[in-house]
Amino acid sequence: MDLADTGVTLEVDGPRATVSLVRPDTLNAQSPRMWDALRRVGDSLPEAVRVVVVRGEGRAFSAGLDRRLFTVPPGETVDGMPGITSLAGMAEDEADATIASFQAGFSWLRDPARVTVAAVQGHAIGGGFQLALACDLRVVADDVQFCMAESTLGIVPDLGGTFPLVRAVGYARAVEICLSGRRIGADEALAIGLAQRVVPAGELDKAVEELVAALVTAPAGAARETLGLLAGVADGIDPAGALAAERAAQLRRLRSLAAGEG
């Protein structure tokens, strides 16, 4: 898969894949080209990959949408891409499909087939915050600054960030975070459930390595079934449905083990 000039790289090492945003000169500012690259990464991952780490190169995870794309005049482009405001001139169906294609770069990170971990340092603003939220787990450096800036710019978060934000921190706190556009530091992120672990910036890579090693301890089949059960509960399945899902998953696992499939 050719990811040249997309601002995204992929490395696969056995059960681990590392997806990196590599535009450090712009604090890993995002663009539709980057979102398409992320979508293609998700579509192409080998089945053997059990953990995906998403990281940003340099001193920031991602400062969000490349601000130049807000101000591109009609008919002009930045790095070959039209401005985001061009969506307003599209027919309803075309605009909806275009935004859905952007969202596809993020939504695969919530597939329970694998665990996804965001390794976040520095700024995670707007689309950067939403990319971190798309992951199952977030390990953050002590210099992290989360911010959902979209509403203060007159737009809304539309890259899939609203669902996991409410799921992580609750409705009322999500309202305050989104509408105020304020910054959330490491200690608060840990306290309200946005982060699972905070470490000194220089220890972020080591902490992520330790977490990845722990996450691949369980047999792959058991891990996938467990992820599916937990995702179902998080997405609102009722208690009776959760019990039924557990029974079905356990039977599948026992039959796999009996068949020598691990």
C-alpha positions, 0 to 999 in steps of 0.5 A, a space after each residue: 500500500 502506497 502511503 507516500 505524501 499522505 502524512 501517514 505511515 504504517 508499520 506491522 510487526 507480528 500482532 502489532 501495527 503502528 500508525 503514525 501521523 508524520 507531519 511534525 512541522 505542522 503539529 500533524 495537522 490533518 487533511 482529507 488526504 490523511 483521512 483517506 490514508 487512515 481508511 486504507 490502513 484500516 482496510 488493509 491490516 492483516 488478520 494477525 494484527 491484534 493491537 494497533 497503536 496510533 501516534 503522532 511524530 514530534 511534539 504533538 499528537 495532532 493539532 487538528 484540521 489544517 487551518 488552511 483548509 478553512 480559508 481556501 477560495 472557491 475553485 482553488 486548492 491547498 496541496 491539491 485539496 479543496 477547502 472544507 467549506 466547499 462541502 456547503 456547495 455540494 448537493 445533499 447526498 454528495 456532501 453526506 457521502 463526502 463526510 462519511 468518507 472522512 469518518 471512515 478514516 476513524 471508525 475502523 479503530 472501534 472495530 472489536 476485532 483488535 484493540 486500539 491504543 492512542 499514544 498522545 503527547 502535546 496537543 490533541 485538538 479537534 480532529 486530533 482529539 477525535 482520533 484519540 477518542 476513536 481508540 479503545 485506550 489512551 496513554 498520555 504524556 503529562 504535557 497532553 492538551 485535549 480540546 474539542 475546538 470545533 464549536 468555537 469555530 462555528 462547526 461541529 465535531 463530525 469525525 465520530 468523536 461525539 459518541 466515544 466522548 459521551 461514553 467516556 465522560 458522560 453527557 453533561 461533561 461532554 457538553 461543557 467540553 465541546 461548547 467551551 472549547 477549553 483545554 484538558 490537561 493530563 491530570 483531568 484527563 485521567 480523572 474523568 476517564 479520557 486517559 487510562 494512564 499518564 506518564 512523563 513525556 519521555 516515558 510514553 513509548 515505554 509505557 505503550 510498549 508495556 501495555 501492548 505486551 500485556 494486551 496480547 497475553 490472552 489467546 487471540 480468539 478469547 481476546 476478540 470474543 471478549 472485546 466484542 462482548 465489552 463493545 456490545 455493553 458499551 454500545 447499549 445492549 440490555 442486560 439480558 442481551 449481554 448475558 445471551 452474548 456471553 453464552 454464545 461467545 463462550 460456546 464458540 470458544 469452547 468449541 474452538 478449544 475442543 477442536 484444537 484451534 486455540 
